[in-house]
Amino acid sequence: MSRLISRRTALKASGLSIALPFLESMTSANATGPVEPPQRMLLICNALGLHSPSLFPTTTGNEYESTEYLNLLAEHRKDFTLFSGLSHPDQNGKEPHDTEMTWLSAARNPGLGGFKNSISVDQYAATKLGHVTRFPSLSLSTNSTESQSYTSNGVMLPAHNRPSVVFAKMFLTGNAWEQRRQRERLADGRSILDSVADQSKMLKQKTGVNDRRQLDEYFEAIRVAESELREAEAWLDRPKPQVKVDPPQDIDDSADLIGRTKSMLNLIPLILQTDSSRIITVMIQDHMVVPKIGGISAEHHNLSHHGQDPNKISQLKIIETELLKCFNELLGQLAKPTEAEGRLLDHTSVLLGSNLGNANAHDPSNLPIILAGGKHKHQGYVAHSKSDNTPLCNLYVHLLNRVGIETDNFGTSTGTLSV
């Protein structure tokens, strides 16, 4: 009879610890039935917010009276919780949209003099979980390679914005020449890192205190990269999962906001079901063009700063309605019984939100936050104080614990926001 092993068990020796991957013996289910799938985390940011009057109800709890936007998600009503009154403190940055950088990190005063971003919650989770999947994390975007994922050194990780490339990385095996080139790139990367590291002592002898601190951070990033390279090489010898779907076609027209959003979101169930990654972020960005949606005559960004113009608000709501329909379709795909006699949605904490609570005023408080799935005890609509917001990082702490990372704090958290 096998003994139950905690999912947080690690091998420890001489001050070092190695986190273990998800094992059958980490759940009692292996004695009587299917192994419980691991919990995943999906974080989606609509960078231009959601029109609050169309989203938030006037009543709280499970019996809230639905709204124009929540009606679009009505079929999943029991599977999500809507929060108001959450935000990150001290988010008035240099530029109005600098909060895009800190939605997942909560670093204070984005863009101001001396600002340095901190690690984003997805990268914190990916670092703790390690290479238990082929890709510890994935950053996706509907437009540019700009992402909201930042390393512990405050470096942005570029996002994937072409579904065909993501699909190929996940599921397509290259020919012998491509695999050999990949191994050569990994080997070249190691040799370059080793040669740079060998010069670190010489450089430090010639620099002052501040420069030495920067060099320490730089070489720490190199050590992390070395580890990533070794882990990536190990995955080259493991076959990629087989999926019976056609590779997606990229949509080059940036005006097709909804098509590009759908194309990227459609990949997520495949990624999760094949356990190719357990930590995914998606950024729905401004495409700087008039979206190809009926009834729209201005750019999304321009409409989000509507100045209370009824015509602009009407058009903005059309765009946000279509984006929420995309989200509803994603929840529908995840809600299908596809693994361990259950639903991907039950094993995935799906968060949809924004870095702006009121895009018209560039206000980063009272953020719209919807948390779905994850076997959370959903509570309908939960309203926190609008004048004294609860840190969004309190919810991040809860999500980190949900995916098996035991922690009491992250970013600007003051506790845990349980669901």
C-alpha positions in Angstrom: 0.0 0.0 0.0 1.5 3.3 -1.1 1.7 6.2 1.3 0.3 9.7 0.5 3.0 12.2 -0.3 2.3 15.9 0.0 2.3 17.9 -3.3 4.7 20.4 -1.6 7.2 17.7 -0.7 10.8 18.5 -1.8 14.2 16.7 -1.7 16.4 18.7 0.6 20.1 18.4 1.4 22.9 20.8 2.3 20.6 23.8 2.2 19.3 22.9 -1.3 15.9 21.8 -2.2 14.4 20.3 -5.4 10.7 20.5 -6.0 9.1 17.3 -7.1 6.7 17.1 -10.1 3.1 16.0 -9.7 3.2 12.2 -8.8 0.4 9.7 -8.5 1.5 9.1 -4.9 0.7 12.7 -4.1 -3.0 12.0 -4.1 -5.0 9.3 -2.4 -7.0 8.9 -5.6 -4.5 6.6 -7.1 -5.7 3.8 -4.8 -9.3 3.9 -6.1 -9.5 5.8 -9.3 -8.0 8.3 -11.7 -5.2 10.6 -10.5 -6.4 14.1 -9.7 -5.0 16.5 -12.4 -2.8 19.4 -11.2 -4.2 22.8 -10.8 -3.3 25.4 -13.4 -3.5 29.2 -13.6 -4.7 31.4 -16.5 -4.5 35.2 -16.2 -6.1 37.3 -18.9 -5.8 41.1 -19.0 -8.0 43.4 -21.1 -5.6 46.3 -20.9 -8.3 48.9 -21.7 -10.7 47.8 -18.9 -14.4 47.1 -18.8 -17.2 49.7 -18.6 -18.1 49.4 -14.9 -21.8 50.4 -15.1 -22.4 47.5 -17.5 -20.5 45.0 -15.4 -21.1 45.5 -11.7 -24.4 44.5 -10.1 -26.1 46.6 -7.4 -26.6 43.5 -5.2 -23.9 41.1 -3.9 -23.7 37.4 -3.1 -24.8 34.4 -5.2 -28.3 36.0 -5.7 -27.0 39.2 -7.4 -29.2 40.7 -10.0 -27.4 40.2 -13.3 -26.1 43.0 -15.5 -25.6 43.6 -19.2 -22.1 42.1 -19.3 -22.8 39.3 -16.8 -25.7 38.2 -18.9 -23.1 37.2 -21.5 -21.6 34.7 -19.0 -25.0 33.5 -17.6 -24.4 29.9 -18.5 -21.3 29.8 -16.3 -22.8 31.8 -13.4 -22.1 29.1 -10.8 -18.5 28.8 -12.0 -17.2 32.3 -11.3 -16.9 35.1 -8.8 -16.9 38.8 -9.7 -14.9 41.1 -7.5 -14.9 44.9 -7.1 -12.8 47.0 -4.8 -9.5 45.3 -5.6 -6.4 47.1 -6.9 -2.6 47.5 -6.4 -1.5 50.4 -4.2 0.6 53.3 -5.5 0.0 52.8 -9.2 0.0 56.4 -10.5 3.0 56.1 -12.9 4.8 58.3 -15.3 2.4 57.5 -18.2 -1.3 56.8 -18.0 -1.0 53.2 -19.2 2.2 52.3 -17.3 0.0 50.1 -15.0 0.0 47.5 -17.8 3.6 46.7 -16.6 2.5 46.1 -13.1 -0.8 44.3 -13.3 0.9 41.0 -12.4 3.7 42.3 -10.2 2.1 45.2 -8.2 5.4 47.1 -8.3 4.8 50.6 -7.0 5.0 53.8 -9.0 5.5 52.3 -12.5 7.5 54.3 -14.9 8.7 57.0 -12.4 12.3 57.8 -11.8 14.2 54.8 -10.4 11.4 52.4 -11.1 12.3 48.8 -11.4 9.6 46.2 -11.9 9.4 43.1 -9.7 8.6 39.6 -10.5 5.2 38.9 -11.9 2.9 36.4 -10.2 3.0 34.1 -13.3 6.8 34.0 -13.3 6.9 33.5 -9.5 4.7 30.5 -10.0 6.7 29.2 -12.9 10.0 29.5 -11.0 8.6 27.6 -8.0 7.0 24.9 -10.1 10.0 24.5 -12.4 10.1 22.3 -15.5 7.3 19.9 -14.5 5.9 20.8 -18.0 7.7 21.4 -21.3 7.0 25.1 -20.8 7.0 26.4 -17.2 4.9 29.4 -18.4 3.5 30.9 -21.6 2.9 34.6 -22.2 0.5 35.3 -25.1 -0.7 38.5 -26.7 -3.3 39.5 -29.3 -1.1 42.2 -30.8 2.6 42.9 -30.1 5.3 41.0 -28.2 4.8 43.2 -25.2 3.8 41.2 -22.2 3.0 41.6 -18.5 5.4 38.8 -17.5 8.6 40.0 -15.6 11.5 38.1 -14.1 12.9 38.7 -10.6 15.3 41.2 -12.2 12.4 43.2 -13.6 13.0 42.1 -17.2 10.0 41.7 -19.4 9.6 38.3 -21.1 8.3 38.8 -24.7 4.9 37.5 -25.5 3.9 35.2 -28.3 1.5 36.9 -30.7 1.3 34.4 -33.5 -0.9 31.3 -32.8 0.9 29.3 -35.5 4.2 29.7 -33.7 2.7 28.8 -30.4 1.1 25.7 -31.9 4.4 24.6 -33.5 6.3 25.0 -30.2 3.6 23.0 -28.4 2.8 20.2 -30.8 4.9 20.0 -33.9 8.2 18.0 -34.0 10.8 19.5 -36.3 12.9 17.4 -38.8 16.3 16.1 -37.9 18.0 19.3 -39.1 15.8 21.5 -37.1 16.3 19.4 -34.0 20.1 19.5 -34.5 20.0 23.3 -34.9 18.0 23.6 -31.7 20.6 21.6 -29.8 23.4 23.7 -31.3 21.6 26.9 -30.2 21.3 25.5 -26.6 25.0 24.5 -26.6 26.0 28.0 -28.0 23.9 29.6 -25.3 25.7 27.7 -22.6 29.2 28.5 -24.0 28.4 32.2 -24.2 27.0 32.3 -20.7 30.0 30.4 -19.3 32.5 32.8 -21.0 30.6 35.8 -19.6 30.5 34.3 -16.1 34.2 33.7 -16.2 34.9 37.4 -16.6 32.7 38.4 -13.7 35.4 38.6 -11.1 37.6 40.8 -13.4 34.7 43.2 -14.0 33.8 43.5 -10.4 37.4 44.6 -9.5 37.0 47.6 -11.8 33.6 48.8 -10.8 32.0 50.7 -7.9 29.3 49.6 -5.5 26.3 50.5 -7.7 27.9 48.8 -10.7 28.7 45.7 -8.7 25.1 45.5 -7.6 24.0 45.6 -11.2 26.5 43.0 -12.2 25.4 40.7 -9.4 21.8 41.0 -10.7 23.0 40.4 -14.2 25.0 37.3 -13.4 22.1 36.0 -11.3 20.0 36.3 -14.4 22.7 34.4 -16.3 22.6 31.6 -13.7 18.9 31.3 -14.1 19.2 31.2 -17.9 21.8 28.4 -17.6 19.4 26.4 -15.6 16.6 27.1 -18.1 18.9 25.9 -21.0 19.7 22.7 -19.3 16.0 22.0 -18.6 15.1 22.9 -22.1 17.6 20.5 -23.5 16.2 17.6 -21.4 12.8 18.2 -23.0 14.2 17.8 -26.5 14.3 14.1 -26.0 10.7 13.8 -24.9 8.0 13.5 -27.6 5.6 16.3 -28.0 1.9 15.5 -27.4 -0.2 14.6 -30.4 -3.3 16.6 -31.1 -5.9 15.9 -33.8 -6.5 19.5 -34.9 -5.3 21.6 -37.8 -2.6 24.2 -37.0 -4.1 27.6 -36.6 -3.7 30.3 -39.3 -2.3 33.6 -38.2 -4.5 36.7 -38.7 -2.2 39.4 -40.0 -5.0 42.1 -40.1 -4.5 44.0 -36.8 -8.0 45.4 -37.2 -9.5 41.9 -36.6 -9.3 42.3 -32.8 -11.9 39.6 -32.2 -10.5 37.1 -34.7 -7.0 37.5 -33.2 -8.3 37.2 -29.7 -10.3 34.0 -30.5 -7.4 32.4 -32.3 -5.1 32.8 -29.3 -7.7 31.8 -26.7 -8.6 28.7 -28.8 -5.1 27.3 -28.1 -5.4 27.4 -24.3 -7.6 24.3 -23.9 -5.1 22.3 -26.0 -2.2 23.6 -24.0 -3.8 22.7 -20.7 -5.2 19.4 -21.7 -1.8 18.2 -22.9 -0.2 19.6 -19.7 2.3 21.5 -21.9 2.1 24.4 -19.4 0.3 25.1 -16.2 0.9 28.9 -16.1 -0.5 31.0 -18.9 -1.0 34.8 -19.3 -2.8 36.6 -22.1 -2.8 40.3 -22.8 -5.6 41.7 -24.9 -4.0 45.0 -26.2 -5.0 48.0 -28.2 -4.4 47.3 -31.8 -4.1 51.0 -32.8 -6.7 50.7 -35.5 -10.5 50.8 -35.9 -11.6 47.2 -35.0 -13.5 45.4 -37.7 -16.7 45.1 -35.7 -20.1 46.2 -36.9 -21.1 49.7 -35.6 -17.5 50.7 -34.7 -16.0 53.8 -36.2 -13.1 54.7 -33.8 -10.1 53.0 -32.3 -10.6 50.9 -29.1 -8.2 53.2 -27.2 -10.0 56.3 -28.2 -13.4 54.8 -27.3 -12.2 53.7 -23.9 -11.4 57.4 -23.2 -15.0 58.3 -24.0 -15.4 61.5 -21.9 -19.0 60.3 -21.1 -19.9 60.7 -24.8 -22.9 58.4 -25.2 -22.0 57.5 -28.8 -18.5 56.5 -27.8 -19.7 54.5 -24.8 -22.2 52.7 -27.0 -19.4 51.7 -29.4 -17.1 50.8 -26.5 -19.7 48.4 -25.1 -20.0 46.7 -28.5 -16.3 45.9 -28.5 -16.3 44.8 -24.8 -19.4 42.6 -25.5 -17.5 40.8 -28.3 -14.5 40.3 -26.0 -16.7 38.9 -23.2 -18.2 36.6 -25.7 -14.7 35.3 -26.5 -14.2 34.8 -22.8 -17.5 33.0 -22.5 -16.6 30.7 -25.4 -13.3 29.9 -23.6 -15.1 29.0 -20.4 -17.4 26.8 -22.5 -14.4 24.9 -24.0 -12.8 24.5 -20.5 -16.1 23.3 -19.1 -16.3 20.2 -21.3 -15.5 16.9 -19.6 -12.1 16.2 -21.0 -9.8 14.9 -18.3 -10.0 12.5 -15.4 -13.7 12.3 -15.8 -13.9 16.0 -15.0 -13.5 19.4 -16.6 -10.4 21.4 -17.4 -12.3 24.4 -15.8 -12.3 22.5 -12.4 -8.5 22.3 -12.5 -7.8 25.8 -13.9 -8.1 29.1 -12.1 -9.1 31.5 -14.8 -8.8 35.2 -14.0 -10.1 37.9 -16.4 -9.4 41.5 -15.4 -7.7 44.7 -16.2 -5.0 47.1 -14.9 -7.6 50.0 -15.2 -10.8 50.3 -13.2 -11.9 53.3 -15.2 -10.0 53.7 -18.5 -11.7 57.0 -19.2 -9.9 58.5 -16.2 -6.9 56.2 -16.3 -7.9 55.2 -12.8 -6.1 52.0 -11.6 -8.4 51.4 -8.6 -11.6 49.4 -8.3 -10.4 46.9 -11.0 -12.8 44.6 -12.7 -11.8 41.1 -11.7 -13.6 37.8 -12.6 -12.3 34.5 -11.2 -13.6 31.4 -12.8 -13.1 27.6 -12.3 -10.4 26.1 -10.1 -12.9 24.4 -7.8 -13.1 27.6 -5.8 -16.2 28.2 -3.6 -17.6 30.8 -5.9 -19.7 33.6 -4.3 -21.3 35.4 -7.1 -20.5 39.0 -6.6 -18.1 40.1 -3.9 -17.8 43.9 -3.3 -14.9 45.3 -1.4 -14.5 48.9 -0.3 -14.4 51.3 -3.2 -12.6 54.0 -1.1 -10.2 51.6 0.6 -9.4 48.9 -1.9 -8.2 45.4 -0.9 -4.9 44.5 -2.5 -5.3 42.4 -5.6 -2.2 40.5 -4.5 -4.3 39.0 -1.7 -6.1 37.1 -4.4 -2.8 36.3 -6.1 -1.6 34.7 -2.9 -4.7 32.5 -2.9 -4.1 31.5 -6.5 -0.5 30.6 -5.8 -1.6 28.3 -3.0 -4.2 26.8 -5.3 -1.5 25.7 -7.8 0.5 24.1 -5.0 2.9 26.9 -4.1 2.7 27.4 -0.3 3.1 31.1 0.4 1.7 33.7 2.8 2.6 36.8 0.7 3.2 38.1 -2.8 3.9 41.7 -3.9 1.8 44.1 -1.9 -0.4 41.5 -0.2 -1.7 42.0 3.3 -3.1 38.5 3.7 -5.0 35.9 1.7 -8.3 36.6 -0.1 -10.0 33.2 0.0 -12.6 32.1 -2.4 
